[in-house]
Amino acid sequence: LDPGGKFRLAQGLEQGGEYERATILYRELYAREPENIVYFDGLQRMLVQTKRYDDAIALVGERLAARPGDLSLHTTLAGIYQRAGREEDARQEWARTIAIAPANPNHYRIVASSMIEHRLLDRAAEVYRNGRSACADPFLFTMELAQLLTVMMDYEGASTELVAWLRKNPSQVGFIQGRFAAFT
């Protein structure tokens, strides 16, 4: 099979739940073309799906060594650690992601999003709050935090965030009323 055909077959096997067979094909494709991000992602997904966490960690770690500033790789690695039950390693990797540029709000957003993906809502809220302090902007992440607190059913906290936003942006009263209506 040509690489395109092999890739389509790997995708079909993955969609059909035949993860072991898909892993073999993704591994062959990745070995042939290690720079191909699509093959890398496929192999990484299958290793995680088949609970071969050590292999997935090694794969991501190898790519990360060549691209130390790649935020996506850092959060992927943290997520694999989290799934593998290595929570302290996950926490350290998320911290390393932020440490790449601690004054960059996007790093906090990316880490919080990764934590939310792994249902670590309290920790994601903490990341938003820490980002606010680190970036010296008391209104940073207000809407993200309000939404997260609403999901966590912390309506008082969400209300505090929304009122703070409204004080800063009084022209957005209709938008904020809509947010309040969503949880009242």
Buried (B, 14 or more C-beta within 10 A) or exposed (E): EEEEEBBEBBBEBBEEEBBEBBBBBBBBBBEEEEEBEEBBBBBBBBBBBBEBBEBBBEBBEEBBEEEEEBBBBBBBBBBBBBBBEBBEBBBBBBBBBBEEEEEBBEBBBBBBEBBBEBEBBEBBBEBBBBBBEBBEEEEBBBBBBBBBBBBBEBBEBBBBBBBBBBEEEEEBEEEBEEBBEEBE
